[in-house]
Amino acid sequence: MRRSGHAIRALAIAGGILLSAYAPRAPQRNFLNNGDFRRGSGASCDGWRTDAWILDPGATTYSWIAPHAGAPAELEIDTHRDNDARWLQAVPLGPGWYHVSVEARAENASKYFTGATISALEDGIASPDLRETTDWRRIGFYLRVGARGADVDIALRLGGYMNLTRGKAFFRAARVERVSAPPPGAEPVFDLDAVRQSETSGPIGRPWSLVATFAAYALIGICGWIIFRRTIPDDRRG
């Protein structure tokens, strides 16, 4: 009886391990509002706004495609003239690592300039881009947010800075998920604090640089006044 009892307990433990291994995991929190684009009306999608380098209404058309016949909702960018166009959402993120991704496809997008991406509106933070005509593909990047947290503008984008382009881009199932760290060899990987610091590196904008600038202007003014005084005859000086 003791042996059978031990055997039953062993089988129960083994069964529990197997069940836990194959049990579905709870989905990770998506920090995007309406990241699946299910909520919208007309051409608008709840939680998202449109923006572009060229704001002329004739340059780019933005469309919300509601879910239908079992297919997920989509956002579309149709650029008729070279542009950097995007669907945009500001997302507050706490400290840590995040995976930012979306399913995307391109249609007749230029092969010479930046195509469809998901990006942060920071210097160079973007996924690999899709050009010409492609099938659906999940694209994304890993982002580290520093100890103070940050508000990050997430963009579903066609084109880029100094890379104006035209064509169509479609997006679905966008996600911003917290991760412990990027998997080994994962790319692209970005450190938000490092990127922002590089944008403002050097003395520009620092308090001591303003003092130094005013001191330099004052010194130039004093030197100019001394030179000017020396060129004026003594009888004409006040």
Residue frames as qw, qx, qy, qz and C-alpha x, y, z in Angstrom:
[[0.000, 0.884, 0.467, 0.000, 0.00, 0.00, 0.00],
 [0.303, -0.778, 0.093, 0.542, 2.84, 2.40, 0.83],
 [0.385, -0.135, 0.595, 0.693, 4.47, 1.74, -2.53],
 [0.191, 0.599, 0.678, 0.381, 1.20, 2.32, -4.37],
 [0.143, -0.914, -0.296, 0.237, 0.64, 5.54, -2.42],
 [0.347, -0.588, 0.322, 0.656, 4.08, 6.83, -3.36],
 [0.341, 0.159, 0.708, 0.598, 3.46, 5.88, -6.98],
 [0.092, 0.796, 0.584, 0.128, 0.15, 7.76, -7.04],
 [0.216, -0.882, -0.051, 0.415, 1.77, 10.86, -5.57],
 [0.399, -0.334, 0.519, 0.678, 4.62, 10.64, -8.09],
 [0.271, 0.434, 0.714, 0.477, 2.14, 10.36, -10.95],
 [0.037, -0.899, -0.426, 0.096, 0.17, 13.31, -9.61],
 [0.303, -0.737, 0.182, 0.576, 3.31, 15.47, -9.39],
 [0.363, -0.071, 0.656, 0.658, 4.38, 14.47, -12.90],
 [0.180, 0.652, 0.683, 0.278, 0.91, 15.21, -14.22],
 [0.132, -0.912, -0.227, 0.314, 0.93, 18.63, -12.56],
 [0.343, -0.515, 0.397, 0.678, 4.29, 19.45, -14.15],
 [0.297, 0.220, 0.736, 0.567, 3.02, 18.45, -17.57],
 [0.056, 0.810, 0.580, 0.065, -0.18, 20.44, -17.17],
 [0.214, -0.855, -0.025, 0.473, 1.72, 23.54, -16.05],
 [0.379, -0.285, 0.543, 0.693, 4.10, 23.20, -18.99],
 [0.138, 0.295, 0.735, 0.595, 1.28, 23.04, -21.54],
 [0.004, -0.761, -0.571, 0.308, -1.22, 25.34, -19.83],
 [0.339, 0.719, 0.239, 0.557, -1.83, 28.54, -21.82],
 [0.400, -0.195, -0.292, 0.846, 0.02, 31.52, -20.40],
 [0.060, 0.844, 0.407, -0.345, -1.82, 34.68, -19.49],
 [0.521, 0.669, 0.192, 0.494, -1.35, 37.25, -22.26],
 [0.441, -0.158, -0.175, 0.866, 1.12, 40.06, -21.58],
 [0.076, 0.809, 0.359, -0.459, -0.33, 43.49, -20.95],
 [0.464, 0.485, 0.351, 0.653, -0.46, 45.65, -24.05],
 [0.246, -0.485, -0.253, 0.800, 0.47, 49.23, -23.08],
 [0.034, -0.088, -0.438, -0.894, -1.11, 50.61, -26.25],
 [0.433, 0.351, 0.471, -0.684, -4.66, 51.89, -26.09],
 [0.753, 0.525, 0.200, -0.341, -6.75, 50.04, -28.68],
 [0.192, -0.555, 0.707, 0.393, -3.69, 48.29, -30.07],
 [0.410, 0.185, 0.869, 0.208, -5.88, 45.85, -32.00],
 [0.104, 0.084, -0.324, -0.936, -7.74, 48.79, -33.64],
 [0.012, -0.415, -0.907, -0.075, -11.13, 47.22, -32.94],
 [0.005, -0.780, -0.487, 0.393, -12.69, 50.51, -31.85],
 [0.197, -0.169, 0.310, 0.915, -13.18, 53.24, -34.41],
 [0.379, 0.707, 0.527, -0.283, -15.62, 55.14, -36.56],
 [0.451, 0.878, -0.042, -0.152, -15.44, 56.38, -40.12],
 [0.686, 0.554, -0.340, 0.326, -11.77, 56.91, -40.90],
 [0.169, -0.708, 0.478, -0.491, -10.83, 57.45, -37.22],
 [0.750, -0.087, -0.639, 0.150, -9.42, 54.88, -34.83],
 [0.552, -0.812, -0.057, -0.180, -9.90, 55.36, -31.09],
 [0.737, -0.578, 0.176, 0.303, -6.67, 56.20, -29.27],
 [0.628, 0.007, 0.392, 0.672, -4.75, 57.02, -32.45],
 [0.226, 0.875, 0.078, -0.420, -4.19, 60.24, -34.39],
 [0.773, 0.450, 0.216, 0.392, -2.58, 60.98, -37.73],
 [0.210, -0.863, 0.199, 0.415, 0.46, 63.13, -38.41],
 [0.802, 0.401, 0.242, 0.372, 2.88, 63.75, -41.28],
 [0.431, -0.268, 0.156, 0.848, 5.73, 65.88, -42.54],
 [0.116, -0.091, -0.407, -0.901, 3.46, 67.19, -45.32],
 [0.219, 0.313, 0.731, -0.566, 0.03, 67.94, -43.88],
 [0.386, 0.207, -0.355, -0.826, -1.64, 68.77, -47.20],
 [0.733, 0.085, 0.506, -0.446, -4.84, 66.65, -47.25],
 [0.797, 0.520, -0.158, -0.262, -4.06, 65.57, -50.81],
 [0.162, 0.644, -0.747, 0.043, -0.70, 64.09, -49.87],
 [0.135, 0.100, -0.969, 0.180, -1.81, 61.10, -47.76],
 [0.680, -0.310, -0.259, -0.611, -5.06, 59.27, -47.02],
 [0.066, -0.230, 0.865, -0.441, -5.54, 57.53, -43.66],
 [0.693, -0.171, -0.420, -0.561, -8.12, 54.76, -43.27],
 [0.405, -0.233, 0.776, -0.424, -9.47, 52.64, -40.44],
 [0.566, 0.051, -0.704, -0.426, -10.57, 49.21, -41.67],
 [0.659, -0.341, 0.360, -0.565, -13.04, 47.70, -39.21],
 [0.257, -0.184, 0.949, -0.009, -12.84, 44.00, -38.34],
 [0.724, 0.276, -0.059, -0.629, -14.95, 41.93, -40.72],
 [0.909, 0.219, -0.296, -0.197, -15.57, 38.26, -41.61],
 [0.921, -0.332, -0.020, 0.206, -13.20, 37.12, -38.89],
 [0.623, 0.412, -0.102, 0.657, -10.35, 39.33, -40.11],
 [0.423, -0.542, -0.334, 0.645, -8.74, 41.72, -37.60],
 [0.143, 0.967, 0.162, -0.132, -9.05, 45.49, -37.86],
 [0.698, 0.128, 0.150, 0.689, -6.36, 47.39, -39.74],
 [0.015, -0.869, -0.020, 0.494, -4.95, 50.87, -40.15],
 [0.707, 0.429, 0.351, 0.440, -3.93, 52.02, -43.62],
 [0.119, -0.734, 0.156, 0.650, -1.64, 54.75, -44.90],
 [0.649, 0.514, 0.456, 0.327, -1.97, 55.59, -48.61],
 [0.220, -0.702, 0.128, 0.665, 0.57, 58.23, -49.63],
 [0.643, 0.692, 0.318, 0.080, 0.12, 59.76, -53.08],
 [0.347, 0.844, -0.250, 0.323, 3.08, 62.16, -52.88],
 [0.613, 0.175, -0.571, 0.517, 6.41, 61.69, -51.14],
 [0.454, -0.696, 0.070, -0.551, 5.78, 62.03, -47.42],
 [0.254, 0.118, -0.848, 0.450, 6.63, 60.80, -43.92],
 [0.582, -0.346, -0.170, -0.716, 3.16, 59.82, -42.67],
 [0.257, 0.056, -0.903, 0.341, 2.05, 57.98, -39.53],
 [0.630, -0.606, -0.364, -0.322, -0.64, 56.87, -37.15],
 [0.262, 0.426, -0.534, 0.682, 0.52, 58.02, -33.74],
 [0.670, -0.641, -0.323, -0.191, -0.09, 57.34, -30.04],
 [0.026, 0.644, -0.545, 0.537, 1.67, 58.69, -26.93],
 [0.851, -0.274, -0.446, -0.037, 2.35, 55.91, -24.41],
 [0.298, -0.771, 0.445, -0.345, 3.56, 56.45, -20.80],
 [0.882, 0.089, -0.451, 0.105, 6.08, 53.73, -19.92],
 [0.620, -0.753, 0.218, -0.036, 7.73, 52.90, -16.61],
 [0.075, -0.696, 0.704, 0.120, 11.35, 51.79, -16.20],
 [0.730, -0.067, 0.680, -0.022, 12.38, 48.54, -17.87],
 [0.108, -0.184, 0.773, 0.597, 12.53, 46.72, -21.19],
 [0.621, 0.451, 0.346, -0.540, 9.75, 46.64, -23.77],
 [0.350, 0.080, 0.775, 0.520, 9.08, 44.87, -27.05],
 [0.366, 0.568, 0.106, -0.730, 7.34, 47.19, -29.51],
 [0.214, -0.040, 0.867, 0.449, 5.86, 45.40, -32.52],
 [0.583, 0.431, 0.175, -0.666, 3.11, 45.27, -35.14],
 [0.609, 0.244, 0.701, 0.280, 2.00, 43.11, -38.04],
 [0.201, 0.731, -0.109, -0.643, 2.53, 45.10, -41.23],
 [0.667, 0.267, 0.570, 0.400, 2.61, 44.80, -44.99],
 [0.001, -0.553, 0.212, 0.806, 3.57, 47.17, -47.77],
 [0.601, 0.544, 0.579, 0.094, 1.96, 47.66, -51.16],
 [0.506, 0.695, 0.203, 0.468, 3.76, 49.41, -54.03],
 [0.375, -0.894, 0.055, 0.240, 5.98, 51.29, -51.60],
 [0.409, 0.831, -0.373, 0.054, 9.14, 52.84, -53.02],
 [0.947, -0.100, -0.149, 0.266, 12.18, 50.60, -52.77],
 [0.508, 0.500, -0.200, 0.673, 14.57, 53.53, -52.48],
 [0.133, -0.502, 0.333, -0.787, 13.40, 55.13, -49.23],
 [0.131, -0.062, 0.844, -0.516, 12.17, 54.03, -45.80],
 [0.399, -0.264, -0.718, -0.506, 9.04, 51.90, -46.06],
 [0.660, -0.567, -0.242, -0.429, 6.54, 50.67, -43.47],
 [0.393, 0.195, -0.704, 0.558, 7.81, 50.59, -39.87],
 [0.527, -0.787, -0.314, -0.061, 6.78, 50.82, -36.27],
 [0.498, 0.342, -0.283, 0.745, 8.94, 53.41, -34.59],
 [0.336, -0.742, -0.366, 0.450, 9.32, 55.81, -31.71],
 [0.317, 0.890, 0.100, 0.313, 9.54, 59.44, -32.70],
 [0.497, -0.769, 0.300, 0.268, 13.08, 59.60, -31.38],
 [0.243, 0.750, -0.536, -0.303, 16.30, 59.74, -33.35],
 [0.350, 0.411, -0.821, -0.185, 16.61, 56.46, -35.26],
 [0.362, -0.048, 0.854, -0.371, 14.42, 54.24, -33.05],
 [0.705, 0.308, -0.153, -0.620, 12.56, 52.03, -35.53],
 [0.841, 0.005, 0.541, -0.029, 11.93, 48.48, -36.64],
 [0.317, -0.076, 0.713, 0.621, 13.24, 47.05, -39.91],
 [0.429, 0.446, 0.051, -0.783, 11.17, 48.53, -42.75],
 [0.587, 0.310, 0.740, 0.111, 9.06, 46.88, -45.44],
 [0.129, 0.520, -0.306, -0.787, 9.41, 48.19, -49.02],
 [0.261, 0.090, -0.751, -0.600, 7.77, 47.49, -52.37],
 [0.762, -0.202, -0.180, -0.588, 5.01, 44.83, -51.92],
 [0.103, 0.283, -0.901, 0.313, 5.16, 42.31, -49.09],
 [0.581, -0.411, -0.682, -0.166, 3.06, 39.78, -47.19],
 [0.540, -0.786, 0.012, -0.301, 2.09, 40.31, -43.57],
 [0.691, 0.172, -0.497, 0.496, 5.10, 40.24, -41.27],
 [0.522, -0.825, -0.192, 0.094, 5.57, 41.09, -37.60],
 [0.512, 0.490, -0.212, 0.673, 8.22, 43.78, -37.23],
 [0.508, -0.843, -0.161, -0.078, 9.45, 45.48, -34.09],
 [0.391, 0.552, -0.472, 0.566, 12.27, 46.54, -31.80],
 [0.644, -0.485, -0.496, 0.322, 13.34, 46.34, -28.15],
 [0.044, 0.750, -0.060, 0.658, 13.43, 49.49, -26.06],
 [0.539, -0.299, -0.566, 0.548, 14.94, 50.16, -22.65],
 [0.170, -0.836, -0.160, -0.496, 13.31, 52.94, -20.61],
 [0.336, 0.344, -0.562, 0.673, 15.37, 54.49, -17.81],
 [0.255, -0.243, -0.773, 0.527, 14.66, 54.79, -14.10],
 [0.167, 0.256, 0.246, -0.920, 12.46, 57.87, -14.44],
 [0.461, 0.530, 0.709, -0.064, 10.16, 56.35, -17.05],
 [0.062, -0.242, 0.370, 0.895, 9.14, 58.25, -20.17],
 [0.605, 0.575, 0.342, -0.431, 6.32, 59.23, -22.46],
 [0.315, -0.211, 0.734, 0.564, 7.04, 57.66, -25.85],
 [0.589, 0.491, -0.034, -0.641, 5.31, 58.49, -29.14],
 [0.524, -0.010, 0.828, 0.201, 4.72, 55.19, -30.95],
 [0.422, 0.555, -0.200, -0.688, 4.23, 55.60, -34.70],
 [0.705, 0.267, 0.640, 0.149, 2.92, 53.24, -37.38],
 [0.002, -0.776, 0.215, 0.593, 4.74, 54.85, -40.21],
 [0.765, 0.453, 0.338, 0.309, 5.38, 54.99, -43.95],
 [0.355, 0.789, -0.109, 0.490, 8.52, 56.98, -44.66],
 [0.698, -0.475, -0.248, 0.475, 11.00, 58.53, -42.28],
 [0.173, -0.890, 0.069, 0.415, 13.08, 61.58, -41.47],
 [0.070, 0.666, -0.537, -0.513, 14.74, 62.73, -44.70],
 [0.134, -0.034, 0.950, 0.279, 13.22, 59.61, -46.31],
 [0.549, 0.337, 0.202, -0.738, 9.95, 60.82, -47.81],
 [0.096, -0.040, 0.938, 0.332, 8.25, 58.06, -49.78],
 [0.614, 0.110, -0.059, -0.780, 4.95, 57.00, -51.31],
 [0.404, 0.015, -0.899, -0.168, 2.83, 53.86, -51.57],
 [0.705, -0.469, -0.165, -0.505, 0.61, 51.99, -49.11],
 [0.193, 0.240, -0.850, 0.426, 1.20, 50.48, -45.68],
 [0.712, -0.420, -0.335, -0.452, -1.19, 48.37, -43.62],
 [0.070, 0.348, -0.753, 0.554, -0.93, 47.61, -39.90],
 [0.757, -0.406, -0.310, -0.408, -2.71, 45.30, -37.47],
 [0.874, -0.401, -0.245, 0.124, -2.22, 43.92, -33.94],
 [0.277, 0.674, -0.375, 0.573, 0.19, 46.53, -32.59],
 [0.789, -0.532, -0.295, 0.091, 1.70, 45.75, -29.19],
 [0.137, 0.678, -0.501, 0.520, 3.96, 47.31, -26.57],
 [0.885, -0.371, -0.269, -0.082, 4.78, 44.61, -24.01],
 [0.309, -0.791, 0.503, -0.159, 7.09, 44.57, -21.02],
 [0.917, 0.166, -0.344, 0.115, 9.88, 41.97, -21.19],
 [0.737, -0.612, 0.051, 0.281, 12.63, 41.03, -18.76],
 [0.234, -0.633, 0.480, 0.561, 15.31, 41.66, -21.39],
 [0.643, 0.541, -0.335, -0.426, 15.83, 41.18, -25.14],
 [0.981, -0.022, 0.182, 0.058, 16.57, 37.58, -26.15],
 [0.517, -0.478, 0.470, 0.532, 20.23, 36.87, -26.98],
 [0.345, 0.030, 0.640, 0.686, 21.08, 38.21, -30.41],
 [0.210, 0.774, 0.597, -0.039, 17.80, 40.14, -30.75],
 [0.197, -0.263, 0.151, 0.932, 17.83, 43.33, -32.77],
 [0.286, 0.548, -0.239, 0.749, 17.26, 46.14, -33.19],
 [0.556, -0.577, -0.495, 0.336, 17.73, 47.18, -29.55],
 [0.152, 0.664, -0.011, 0.732, 17.65, 50.77, -28.27],
 [0.399, -0.411, -0.538, 0.618, 18.29, 52.56, -24.98],
 [0.056, 0.868, 0.412, 0.270, 15.89, 55.51, -24.83],
 [0.396, -0.870, 0.001, 0.295, 17.93, 57.51, -22.29],
 [0.570, -0.273, 0.427, 0.647, 21.09, 57.08, -24.35],
 [0.347, 0.522, 0.554, 0.549, 19.31, 58.18, -27.52],
 [0.104, -0.941, -0.298, -0.124, 17.82, 61.25, -25.87],
 [0.516, -0.722, 0.140, 0.439, 21.14, 62.15, -24.26],
 [0.553, 0.003, 0.481, 0.680, 22.92, 61.93, -27.61],
 [0.204, 0.747, 0.483, 0.408, 20.34, 64.33, -29.07],
 [0.204, -0.959, -0.060, -0.189, 21.18, 66.94, -26.42],
 [0.820, -0.253, -0.050, 0.511, 24.86, 66.16, -25.83],
 [0.421, 0.365, 0.014, 0.830, 27.35, 68.96, -25.45],
 [0.147, -0.177, -0.414, 0.881, 26.93, 72.31, -23.72],
 [0.259, -0.270, -0.384, -0.844, 23.74, 73.30, -25.55],
 [0.608, -0.494, -0.417, -0.461, 20.86, 73.77, -23.17],
 [0.675, -0.316, -0.526, 0.411, 22.86, 73.29, -19.95],
 [0.255, -0.942, -0.203, 0.076, 22.76, 76.07, -17.29],
 [0.542, -0.570, 0.229, 0.574, 26.53, 76.51, -17.15],
 [0.479, 0.248, 0.511, 0.670, 26.64, 76.94, -20.93],
 [0.037, 0.878, 0.390, 0.276, 24.20, 79.85, -20.72],
 [0.435, -0.849, 0.038, 0.297, 26.40, 81.56, -18.11],
 [0.594, -0.237, 0.433, 0.636, 29.46, 80.96, -20.28],
 [0.362, 0.566, 0.527, 0.520, 27.66, 82.35, -23.33],
 [0.118, -0.961, -0.230, -0.104, 26.61, 85.55, -21.56],
 [0.553, -0.683, 0.202, 0.432, 30.12, 85.94, -20.11],
 [0.577, 0.075, 0.493, 0.647, 31.59, 85.58, -23.60],
 [0.184, 0.779, 0.427, 0.420, 29.22, 88.22, -24.99],
 [0.337, -0.931, -0.079, 0.117, 30.07, 90.55, -22.11],
 [0.620, -0.435, 0.333, 0.563, 33.79, 90.08, -22.69],
 [0.463, 0.385, 0.505, 0.618, 33.39, 90.80, -26.40],
 [0.023, -0.914, -0.334, -0.231, 31.43, 93.93, -25.56],
 [0.480, -0.817, 0.078, 0.311, 34.07, 95.17, -23.11],
 [0.608, -0.157, 0.438, 0.643, 36.90, 94.53, -25.58],
 [0.321, 0.616, 0.497, 0.521, 34.98, 96.33, -28.31],
 [0.183, -0.961, -0.203, -0.043, 34.36, 99.30, -26.07],
 [0.573, -0.620, 0.227, 0.485, 38.05, 99.50, -25.09],
 [0.530, 0.133, 0.507, 0.667, 39.11, 99.41, -28.75],
 [0.132, 0.804, 0.452, 0.364, 36.50, 102.01, -29.62],
 [0.353, -0.913, -0.080, 0.187, 37.67, 104.32, -26.83],
 [0.601, -0.399, 0.339, 0.604, 41.26, 104.08, -27.99],
 [0.427, 0.358, 0.530, 0.639, 40.32, 105.19, -31.50],
 [0.036, -0.916, -0.357, -0.182, 38.58, 108.36, -30.27],
 [0.352, 0.507, -0.252, 0.745, 40.75, 111.48, -29.86],
 [0.340, -0.250, -0.649, 0.633, 41.20, 112.62, -26.27],
 [0.104, 0.090, 0.118, -0.983, 39.40, 115.91, -26.83],
 [0.540, -0.110, -0.442, -0.708, 36.28, 114.11, -28.05],
 [0.429, -0.183, -0.869, 0.162, 35.97, 111.65, -25.21],
 [0.446, -0.700, -0.277, -0.484, 33.15, 112.26, -22.76]]
